Amino acid sequence: MIKRFIFLSALVTALVGCGNGMYSTPRVREGALGGAAVGAIAGQLIGRNTAGTLIGAGIGALAGAAIGHERDENAYRRYRNRYY
């Protein structure tokens, strides 16, 4: 189980770290990485198999990226309201 977790963590880190597009800000990347880690652990605990771990990591990464994106939007709104 530990080997799978380390492998999945490295895989998710590599995939998330490669993103450098318009929506790939540090908050989005950190959210995706953290969400993938939490999702992988939860998927393993719930499903007790590799499929559950991968599904959990995928869902967690998407949820974490969405949260990171929303944090970026909130920071932009605060900046915009302060200076405009």
C-alpha positions as CSV (number, residue, x, y, z in Angstrom):
1,M,0.0,0.0,0.0
2,I,2.8,2.4,0.8
3,K,4.5,1.7,-2.5
4,R,1.3,2.5,-4.4
5,F,0.8,5.7,-2.5
6,I,4.3,6.8,-3.2
7,F,3.9,5.9,-6.9
8,L,0.6,7.7,-7.2
9,S,1.9,10.8,-5.3
10,A,4.8,11.0,-7.7
11,L,2.6,10.5,-10.7
12,V,0.2,13.2,-9.7
13,T,3.0,15.6,-8.8
14,A,4.5,15.0,-12.2
15,L,1.2,15.5,-14.0
16,V,0.2,18.6,-12.0
17,G,3.6,20.1,-12.3
18,C,3.6,20.0,-16.0
19,G,0.6,22.3,-16.3
20,N,1.6,25.8,-17.2
21,G,-1.4,27.0,-19.1
22,M,-3.6,30.0,-18.3
23,Y,-5.5,28.3,-15.4
24,S,-2.4,26.6,-13.9
25,T,-1.6,29.0,-11.1
26,P,0.2,28.0,-7.9
27,R,-3.0,27.8,-6.0
28,V,-4.6,25.5,-8.6
29,R,-1.6,23.3,-8.7
30,E,-1.3,23.1,-4.9
31,G,-5.0,22.4,-4.6
32,A,-4.9,19.7,-7.2
33,L,-1.9,18.0,-5.5
34,G,-3.4,18.2,-2.1
35,G,-6.8,17.0,-3.3
36,A,-5.2,14.1,-5.2
37,A,-3.3,13.0,-2.1
38,V,-6.4,13.1,0.1
39,G,-8.6,11.5,-2.5
40,A,-6.1,8.7,-3.0
41,I,-6.0,8.0,0.7
42,A,-9.8,8.1,1.0
43,G,-10.2,5.9,-2.2
44,Q,-7.9,3.3,-0.7
45,L,-9.6,3.3,2.6
46,I,-13.1,3.0,1.0
47,G,-12.4,0.7,-1.9
48,R,-9.4,-1.2,-0.6
49,N,-8.1,-1.7,-4.2
50,T,-6.1,0.2,-6.8
51,A,-9.2,1.3,-8.8
52,G,-10.6,3.0,-5.7
53,T,-7.3,4.7,-5.1
54,L,-7.1,6.0,-8.7
55,I,-10.7,7.1,-8.8
56,G,-10.2,8.9,-5.4
57,A,-7.1,10.6,-6.7
58,G,-8.8,11.8,-9.8
59,I,-11.8,13.1,-8.0
60,G,-9.6,14.7,-5.4
61,A,-7.4,16.4,-7.9
62,L,-10.4,17.9,-9.7
63,A,-12.0,19.1,-6.5
64,G,-8.7,20.5,-5.3
65,A,-8.0,22.3,-8.6
66,A,-11.5,23.8,-8.5
67,I,-11.0,25.0,-4.9
68,G,-7.6,26.5,-5.9
69,H,-9.2,28.2,-8.9
70,E,-11.9,29.7,-6.7
71,R,-9.3,31.0,-4.3
72,D,-7.6,32.7,-7.3
73,E,-10.9,34.3,-8.3
74,N,-11.5,35.5,-4.7
75,A,-8.1,37.1,-4.6
76,Y,-8.7,38.8,-7.9
77,R,-12.0,40.1,-6.7
78,R,-10.5,41.5,-3.6
79,Y,-7.7,43.2,-5.6
80,R,-10.2,44.6,-8.1
81,N,-12.5,45.9,-5.5
82,R,-9.6,47.5,-3.6
83,Y,-8.1,49.4,-6.5
84,Y,-11.0,50.1,-8.9
